[in-house]
């Protein structure tokens, strides 16, 4: 049984109006050639996106995110099978960031990795895997898997609002596009709140149209996009 307090919804909605925005920095794969840097709010850390190729293409290049504290390289991670935009967002207190990308075009599948960053180390958060595993126990597309979206930070870097959803195509059956929300502890991966799809529509109001409508996509919209050549159906 899913029980969520009105107070929790109100608090999250209030945070979204100020510095807890869901607007991330967005980069298409060709931007990796310029090695863009996403600087933390306090200016002490940054993430650099780069590729193994001079003119990167998803079919042939590998894509990476390197994490720095000042000029010191802390960690480099590969964003495997990247084929669409990359979304990067630092927490307001500069203690963590998430990176989100798709391995299959505009409708997914979307992946999220989260890193807690101090002056001398970058540690991966268990939060995305915790949420993805919990959601998949109840809702899962056997043919295509699920999407996972990062919505926004809460209470600095302490919590992250994540939204998993079933892949929005008809071969996923009656649950195609089904979505819900999770408020999770960044450090431990503990799930602190769960939200219905209806509640998440309220909580994602004003979020970038380039991402979040795909979590609630109707089959008609997906099929129309495929027919018009806007997305590829794999």
Steps between C-alpha positions, in 0.01 A plus 500: 500500500641839401453778752654842446432801718368825360779670695766310305347598167473863608862513615631351178290737291630794701863401460451473125413869477842620614851354474370141490415525134489195273672688217830329424783589262432318172751388237460308177776254410672735255561743789742247651757605238524838678554331841242711685534558874208513744615694805355447848306794653786584738753493215729247668422192289402417146401220266661482156330313216726359230520232235753255362437645151581841354159507327291277729216287366302255717573206269878527527605719794513449874379773732636593842442727798805602703454637852736767637557676829684814398763379253516152655343213306301280738325251272408430137193295409371378165143579395438174323309482171414870505282588200316822589532796736692503828356678804726615786383669820696596812324512835457854635759438775757367248536169685368274223386493139307269272556413136213362292510369144313278254635195320213483250398846385234741619272251674766298677631308657612767745766433763611699805825497695557712809832596660569645843802727462733627774830682470693176456264231371192425292281213621212354302162508672292180522178702459427440128554123521288482816207676333530313169504163677202582721290624207593202280368258761151629428515655150732388223503478120651164410576602142655845560554554871419818692602865494642686798486879521665737749252775583673726754697531822338552838659637819830574334648167393334299777211374287425448133158471337509223238234383260513149352260405224420205278620548142214675313441266204221250434723193528523580872132413539243672717764662720670687216605843624395426860696729733540569869730705720753437774665735746826330594789562738802580284762350730328177605257437214218460751157573352330763717180578306308351210270696268232400253509602133232760572704652780811499281320703234462770762859464619645511147292798392727745321775242443674504160271389219800332335486218755213460735202471261655175376428352841129556441502444124191349344545226243340726240765767562784249484371339180452843344859596581628175353293548184632856458856382546554701820599193701618154410315194622752232588 
